[in-house]
Amino acid sequence: VLSAKPMEPPGLTHPIGPTNVRLQLLGVEESHREKGTSLDVSMYPPVSNGGDDIQRYRIEWTTAVDFGTEEIRTLHTTKTSGSSVSGYFRVEYDTRNCLTCQVRNLQQTERLPHNVHEWDLRTALQNMENVAATTVTKTVLNAADDTYTWTITFHGDIGPLPTMTMLTSDLVDGTITETIVTPGTTPTDYCGSYGGVTKCPEVTEKLDDSPVKYRITGLVPGTQY
């Protein structure tokens, strides 16, 4: 058995991953079937919870050497009239139908200035409950038009992600467009079992235990995860 997914670097508003994560074979007291198809996971809380209580831990595994390709997309503004772009916009993100997203709901950022700093955009995105960690970089498209491109890399969520909706009623003399540069991919046998692909389990009880424990079941004997 190889170690699980590497943890993301700490962000401003999100906790880093749990610490001292261990996988262990079942004991001799368990049945041969359980020992051949199950693993026990134990973990300790993150060094920092980002200021929020931990509500759940998601357990993920795959037979691939990594956890797929991270999705990269851009937002860019375009002048439509006037001397330059001004005003504000919001980003809406709907993950209610995303099977691989960790949180499935509809979220919206606060009002963002047309020239929002990359760090502030990153913070606004990560303040939405359905966005894990992100990296954002900003480049100037046209200084005279006050237009920009923000490149966003999504960390933590697996597979192709839903597109975002730009709410631009407060944007003056411009539009903002989202482009998917690199679609995210789902790794082989992501949370798979001998019964096929299953929903990744989440630990929601006894989160104050030290360590928190979970038993992965349904694994295929002889398979490297």
Protein Blocks (a to p, Z undefined) as FASTA:
>chain_A
ZZddddddddfkbccddehiacddddfkbcfklmmmgccddddddfbgohpacfbdcddd
dfbfbebjadddddddddfbdjbdedjddddddfklmmkbmbdcddddddddfklcfklm
mmmmmmpmkbccdddddddfblmlopacdddddehiacjdddddddfklpghiacddddf
bdcdddehihiafkbpcdddddfehklbccdddddehiaehiaZZ
